[in-house]
Amino acid sequence: MPLVAAAVCPHPPLLVPELAGAAAPELDELRDASDAAVAGLLAARPDELLLVGDGPTTTRFDPADSGSLRAYGLDRAVRLWKVNCAGAERLPLSLTIGAWLLGRTGTELPRLARSVATDASPDECAELGATLVASSERRVALLVLGDGSACRGTKAPGYDDPRAEPYDEGVARALADADTAALLDLDPMLGAELRVAGRGPWQVLAGAVRAAGGDWRGELLHYSVPYGVAYFVASWGRA
């Protein structure tokens, strides 16, 4: 089947050292784990890379499209892939950070990107994942961008919510075990209340892996909760 590997990374703007400033060392482990997960994708020798992240709508992006970090204090455009054709500055934050992570590797592999609407249902996400797998005959590696809850403590962006920790622990187990059923069972309403940015993309991943078939193994490379937001890094590959 065309899906050969997948990686899950978070997409906080502070992952970019120039944005984090003096706080950059605080996210070194997260940054290193994300780099390792992306390196794992490349080690699977795909023909192309596909990025999936959350956004206002479910949208397909062109290879020359870009995103910007300007709103976060760094006047920098991040292009998805091609530089020799026209594109637009329209990538959401999730895909902008994903493109930045791939750019760090120096890979010249073709890449495409899809956003999934924040309010997409689990069935819609799974169907999108299956469609992505079916639409390509090339070896594809999937980079999935998504943050966990933003309600881990009184200083969290969404303040403290006792439901956040068990939610995040469940996501961590599902990513570690390549448990597609657990990811597809994530409740969209609860995720919205906990300000989870990864629910839809994780369910796209689950749908893609189910459609690809075969046995898959997972490895949780990183799980931390800096600044009250849960961040996960995981690698999935064929068993």
C-alpha positions as CSV (number, residue, x, y, z in Angstrom):
1,M,0.0,0.0,0.0
2,P,1.2,3.6,-0.6
3,L,1.3,4.7,3.0
4,V,4.7,3.7,4.3
5,A,5.1,5.7,7.6
6,A,3.5,8.4,9.7
7,A,4.7,10.9,12.3
8,V,2.8,13.1,14.8
9,C,4.2,16.4,15.9
10,P,2.8,19.5,17.7
11,H,2.7,22.9,16.1
12,P,3.4,25.6,18.7
13,P,5.1,28.7,17.2
14,L,7.7,28.6,20.0
15,L,9.1,25.4,18.3
16,V,10.9,27.9,16.1
17,P,13.9,29.0,18.1
18,E,14.0,32.5,16.8
19,L,10.4,33.0,18.1
20,A,11.1,31.4,21.4
21,G,14.1,33.6,22.1
22,A,15.6,33.1,25.6
23,A,13.0,30.3,26.2
24,A,14.2,28.3,23.3
25,P,16.2,25.8,25.4
26,E,13.0,24.9,27.3
27,L,11.7,23.2,24.2
28,D,14.9,21.6,23.1
29,E,13.7,18.1,23.9
30,L,10.4,18.7,22.1
31,R,12.3,20.1,19.1
32,D,14.7,17.2,19.0
33,A,11.9,14.6,19.2
34,S,10.1,16.3,16.4
35,D,13.2,16.3,14.3
36,A,13.7,12.6,15.0
37,A,10.1,11.8,14.0
38,V,10.5,13.6,10.7
39,A,13.8,11.8,10.2
40,G,11.9,8.6,10.7
41,L,9.5,9.5,7.8
42,L,12.5,10.1,5.5
43,A,14.1,6.8,6.5
44,A,11.0,5.0,5.2
45,R,12.0,6.2,1.7
46,P,8.8,7.7,0.6
47,D,8.2,9.2,-2.8
48,E,6.3,12.1,-1.4
49,L,5.3,13.8,1.9
50,L,1.8,14.7,2.9
51,L,1.1,17.1,5.7
52,V,-2.2,17.2,7.6
53,G,-3.1,19.8,10.2
54,D,-6.2,21.6,11.5
55,G,-7.5,24.7,10.0
56,P,-10.7,26.7,9.6
57,T,-11.9,24.6,6.7
58,T,-10.9,21.3,5.0
59,T,-8.7,22.6,2.2
60,R,-6.1,21.3,-0.3
61,F,-3.0,23.5,-0.7
62,D,-0.7,23.9,-3.6
63,P,3.0,23.0,-3.4
64,A,4.0,26.7,-3.8
65,D,1.7,27.9,-1.0
66,S,3.3,29.3,2.1
67,G,2.5,30.3,5.7
68,S,3.8,33.2,7.8
69,L,5.1,33.6,11.3
70,R,4.5,37.3,11.2
71,A,1.5,37.2,13.6
72,Y,3.8,35.6,16.2
73,G,6.5,38.1,16.0
74,L,8.8,36.8,13.3
75,D,8.6,38.3,9.8
76,R,9.2,35.1,7.9
77,A,7.4,33.2,5.2
78,V,7.5,29.4,5.2
79,R,6.9,27.8,1.9
80,L,5.4,24.4,1.6
81,W,7.7,23.2,-1.2
82,K,8.2,24.7,-4.7
83,V,9.8,28.1,-5.1
84,N,9.6,28.4,-8.9
85,C,5.9,28.9,-9.4
86,A,3.2,31.1,-8.0
87,G,1.6,30.4,-4.7
88,A,-0.3,32.2,-1.9
89,E,0.3,32.9,1.7
90,R,-2.5,30.8,3.1
91,L,-1.2,27.9,5.1
92,P,-2.7,27.7,8.7
93,L,-0.3,27.6,11.6
94,S,-0.3,23.8,11.8
95,L,0.9,23.4,8.3
96,T,3.3,26.3,8.5
97,I,5.1,24.6,11.4
98,G,5.0,21.3,9.6
99,A,6.6,22.9,6.5
100,W,9.2,24.5,8.8
101,L,10.0,21.1,10.3
102,L,10.5,19.6,6.9
103,G,12.6,22.6,5.8
104,R,15.0,21.8,8.6
105,T,15.9,18.5,7.0
106,G,16.9,19.8,3.6
107,T,14.8,17.2,1.8
108,E,13.8,17.9,-1.7
109,L,11.0,15.3,-1.7
110,P,7.7,16.6,-3.2
111,R,5.1,17.5,-0.6
112,L,1.4,18.3,-0.4
113,A,-0.7,19.5,2.4
114,R,-4.3,19.3,3.6
115,S,-6.1,21.0,6.4
116,V,-9.0,19.4,8.2
117,A,-11.8,21.6,9.5
118,T,-11.7,22.0,13.3
119,D,-15.3,21.0,13.5
120,A,-15.1,18.0,11.1
121,S,-16.7,14.9,12.5
122,P,-14.7,11.7,13.3
123,D,-16.4,10.0,10.3
124,E,-15.4,12.9,8.0
125,C,-11.8,12.8,9.3
126,A,-11.6,9.0,8.8
127,E,-13.0,9.4,5.3
128,L,-10.5,12.1,4.4
129,G,-7.7,9.9,5.6
130,A,-8.9,7.0,3.5
131,T,-9.3,9.2,0.5
132,L,-5.7,10.5,0.9
133,V,-4.4,7.0,0.9
134,A,-6.5,5.9,-2.1
135,S,-5.6,9.0,-4.2
136,S,-1.9,8.2,-4.6
137,E,0.0,5.2,-6.1
138,R,3.3,6.6,-4.8
139,R,4.9,5.7,-1.5
140,V,3.6,8.4,0.9
141,A,4.8,9.4,4.3
142,L,2.3,11.3,6.5
143,L,3.2,14.2,8.8
144,V,0.3,14.9,11.2
145,L,0.4,18.2,13.1
146,G,-1.7,18.6,16.3
147,D,-1.6,19.8,19.9
148,G,-3.3,18.3,22.9
149,S,-5.4,20.0,25.4
150,A,-4.7,23.6,26.4
151,C,-6.3,23.3,29.9
152,R,-3.5,21.8,32.0
153,G,-3.3,24.2,35.0
154,T,-4.4,27.6,36.0
155,K,-1.8,29.3,33.7
156,A,-2.9,27.3,30.7
157,P,-4.5,29.2,27.8
158,G,-7.9,27.5,28.5
159,Y,-7.4,27.6,32.3
160,D,-7.5,24.4,34.4
161,D,-9.9,21.6,33.5
162,P,-9.8,18.3,35.4
163,R,-10.8,16.4,32.2
164,A,-7.7,17.5,30.4
165,E,-5.2,15.2,31.9
166,P,-7.1,12.0,31.4
167,Y,-7.9,13.1,27.8
168,D,-4.2,13.7,27.1
169,E,-3.2,10.4,28.7
170,G,-5.6,8.6,26.5
171,V,-4.2,10.3,23.4
172,A,-0.6,9.4,24.5
173,R,-1.6,5.7,24.9
174,A,-3.3,5.7,21.5
175,L,-0.3,7.2,19.8
176,A,2.1,4.8,21.5
177,D,0.0,1.8,20.6
178,A,-1.0,2.9,17.0
179,D,-4.5,2.5,18.3
180,T,-6.7,3.8,15.5
181,A,-10.0,2.8,17.3
182,A,-9.0,4.9,20.3
183,L,-8.2,7.9,18.2
184,L,-11.5,7.6,16.2
185,D,-13.4,7.5,19.6
186,L,-12.1,10.9,20.6
187,D,-15.2,13.2,21.3
188,P,-15.2,16.3,19.1
189,M,-17.2,18.3,21.7
190,L,-14.9,17.5,24.6
191,G,-11.9,18.2,22.4
192,A,-13.3,21.6,21.5
193,E,-14.0,22.4,25.2
194,L,-10.4,21.5,26.1
195,R,-9.1,23.5,23.1
196,V,-7.5,20.5,21.5
197,A,-6.0,21.3,18.1
198,G,-5.0,17.7,17.1
199,R,-8.3,15.8,17.3
200,G,-9.2,16.1,13.6
201,P,-5.7,15.4,12.2
202,W,-5.2,12.4,14.5
203,Q,-8.5,11.0,13.3
204,V,-7.4,11.6,9.7
205,L,-4.3,9.6,10.5
206,A,-6.4,6.8,12.0
207,G,-8.5,6.7,8.8
208,A,-5.5,6.6,6.6
209,V,-3.8,3.8,8.5
210,R,-7.0,1.7,8.5
211,A,-7.5,2.2,4.8
212,A,-3.8,1.3,4.1
213,G,-4.3,-2.0,6.0
214,G,-1.7,-4.2,7.6
215,D,-0.3,-4.2,11.1
216,W,1.2,-1.0,12.4
217,R,3.4,-0.2,15.4
218,G,3.6,3.1,17.3
219,E,6.3,4.7,19.4
220,L,5.7,7.8,21.6
221,L,8.8,9.8,21.4
222,H,7.8,12.7,23.6
223,Y,4.9,13.9,25.8
224,S,5.1,17.0,27.8
225,V,2.9,19.8,29.1
226,P,4.8,23.1,29.0
227,Y,2.8,26.3,29.4
228,G,-0.3,24.2,30.1
229,V,-0.6,22.7,26.7
230,A,0.0,19.0,25.9
231,Y,2.4,18.2,23.1
232,F,2.9,14.7,21.6
233,V,5.5,13.4,19.2
234,A,5.0,9.9,17.8
235,S,6.2,7.7,15.0
236,W,4.1,5.0,13.3
237,G,5.4,2.4,10.9
238,R,4.5,-0.9,9.5
239,A,5.1,-3.8,11.9
